[in-house]
Amino acid sequence: MSVLILAEHDNKTLSPATLRAVTAVQALGEAHVLVAGQGCAAVAKAAAGLAGVTKVLQVEAPHLRDGLAEELAPLVAHTAQGYSHIVAASTAFGRDVLPRIAGLLDVAMVSDAVKIISPDTFVRPIYAGNAYETVQVMGAPIIISVRATAFAAAEAGGNASMESLAPLLPVAISSLVSREIAKNERPDLLTARVVVSGGRGLGSAENFKRMERLADKLGAAVGATRAAVDAGYAPNDLQVGQTGKAVAPELYIAIGISGAIQHLAGMKDSRVIVAINKDEKAPIMELADYALVGDLFAALDALEKCL
């Protein structure tokens, strides 16, 4: 069997999430990566150098430059013949494109898979991550989005063959008007080894900045709960949770976060969880490996001094 992985990229750099998708499908068969864009030769070369990838399919055209789902879905559906699975990471990009491909092919889709048991059986979270279900899918190809934080990133060391494919005619029903990209000098939230997150308990945007100073001392990424984002303490691209980003760092420090199930769904797979909260009965305190009950501002001052 061969698996087709849809690469996520900006025409210059391959997304770290795609590296994790490559790892996820190793047990399914030969991994082929489809790189569609314009001027994306560097991305194709990076994909060909990943361990486990045996072929890279490169398609270039002006209408593929912006990675619009309306243009990519027909291309992938057209290329899917002969593949047992079509896979992408469960990012905003993957969640936009994969359902359209499944609709065009009239096949089932498994979303947010965290474990692949066999070629037709997968494990995925339900009920905001409070439970997991095992699903078996009939038919082919099977469309899968995989949760990037559940798999390690593929390493370099591959030497895949490369093949150029002809693009389809443009669909031309949508166009990119503008793109606003948040610039952040801190580590990327999805791939950081350490994440420091703040909740509504911080009380203000100024206090959130105090927490950010701690993160900078640790070389950590900064996260926030939805309540903190809604209160204006942090931009929405820092939101961790069911409606934000799912992270699984080696260390997750939760400051002033009570632990609503929607937030826990986005960080409970972290290797070590430290929670600082004045309420010892807060839900996150039960999940934490280390729980500090007390005034979070005193704790912030003490931690900064120690560091």
TORDRENRO-276812 format. One record per residue (C-alpha): x, y, z. Coordinates in steps of 0.5 Angstrom, whole numbers, plus 500, padded with zeros to 3 digits. Each point is the difference from the previous one (the first is absolute). Example, Ala and Ser with C-alpha at 12.3 -4.5 7.8 and 13.67 -1.06 7.14 Angstrom:
<zamars>
x|y|z
525|491|516
502|507|498
</zamars>
This chain:
<zamars>
x|y|z
500|500|500
502|507|499
498|506|504
499|507|497
502|506|505
498|507|498
506|505|502
498|506|504
505|506|498
501|507|498
504|498|494
506|501|504
500|496|506
497|493|501
495|501|507
503|496|506
493|497|500
501|496|493
506|497|503
496|497|506
495|497|495
505|497|496
502|496|507
493|498|501
499|496|493
506|496|501
496|494|501
495|501|494
505|499|494
504|504|496
500|508|501
499|504|494
500|508|502
496|505|495
503|507|500
495|504|496
502|508|500
504|505|496
508|500|500
500|495|505
506|496|498
503|501|507
494|497|503
500|494|496
507|499|501
499|500|508
495|495|499
504|495|496
505|500|505
496|498|506
501|493|502
494|495|498
498|504|494
501|496|494
497|505|494
499|508|500
494|502|495
501|507|498
495|505|497
501|507|498
495|505|498
498|507|501
494|498|503
503|496|505
504|505|503
496|502|506
498|493|502
492|501|499
496|494|502
496|501|494
506|499|495
503|495|504
494|495|501
499|498|493
507|499|499
501|495|505
494|497|498
502|499|493
507|498|503
497|495|505
499|494|495
504|494|502
501|503|507
497|496|506
500|506|505
501|508|499
503|503|506
501|507|503
501|503|507
494|502|504
502|508|499
496|505|498
502|499|493
499|492|500
493|501|503
498|505|494
503|495|495
498|493|502
493|500|501
499|503|493
504|495|497
496|494|504
494|504|497
503|500|493
501|492|500
494|499|504
504|496|505
501|500|508
504|504|504
504|499|507
501|507|503
506|501|505
502|493|501
505|499|506
502|493|498
500|495|494
498|493|502
500|497|493
499|502|493
492|501|502
500|501|507
501|507|504
500|503|507
497|507|500
498|504|506
493|502|501
496|504|506
505|506|500
506|494|501
496|497|506
500|494|496
503|496|494
496|496|495
503|495|496
497|500|493
500|495|494
499|503|493
498|496|494
502|502|492
506|504|497
503|504|500
499|502|508
501|507|501
504|502|507
502|506|504
505|498|505
501|504|506
507|503|500
502|500|507
498|492|501
506|498|495
508|502|500
502|504|494
504|496|494
507|501|500
505|501|494
503|495|497
496|498|494
501|500|492
493|500|497
499|500|493
497|506|497
495|501|494
496|506|497
493|500|499
496|504|495
495|505|504
492|500|499
497|506|497
498|505|506
494|500|503
500|507|501
494|501|505
504|503|505
506|504|501
505|502|506
499|508|502
505|500|505
503|497|506
502|502|506
506|496|504
501|501|507
508|501|501
502|497|506
508|499|502
498|495|505
500|493|499
494|497|496
494|498|504
499|493|496
507|498|501
503|503|506
503|496|505
498|504|506
493|504|500
498|505|505
492|502|500
496|505|503
493|500|502
495|505|502
502|500|507
506|504|498
495|506|500
503|505|495
504|500|494
505|504|504
501|493|505
500|496|493
506|504|498
503|498|507
499|493|498
503|501|494
507|502|503
500|493|504
499|497|493
506|504|497
504|497|506
498|493|498
501|501|493
493|498|499
494|501|496
494|504|503
493|497|500
493|503|502
493|497|502
494|502|496
498|504|506
506|504|500
500|501|492
493|503|501
502|504|505
505|503|496
506|498|504
503|496|494
499|500|492
496|494|498
506|497|496
502|498|507
494|496|502
501|493|503
494|495|500
494|497|496
499|506|496
507|502|500
507|496|499
501|494|503
507|499|503
504|495|503
507|503|503
505|496|505
498|506|505
493|504|500
499|505|506
493|502|501
500|507|504
493|502|502
496|495|496
494|496|503
500|495|495
494|500|496
499|493|496
501|504|494
507|503|502
502|493|503
498|497|493
506|504|497
506|499|505
498|493|504
505|496|496
506|504|502
505|496|503
501|504|507
494|505|502
502|505|506
494|504|502
500|507|504
493|501|503
497|503|507
494|495|499
503|493|502
493|497|497
501|503|493
499|494|495
507|502|497
503|498|507
498|493|500
503|499|493
507|504|502
506|496|502
502|506|504
495|504|503
501|506|504
495|503|504
501|508|502
500|507|497
502|499|493
504|507|500
504|498|506
502|494|496
502|504|494
504|504|504
503|494|503
501|497|494
503|506|496
505|501|506
502|492|500
501|500|492
</zamars>
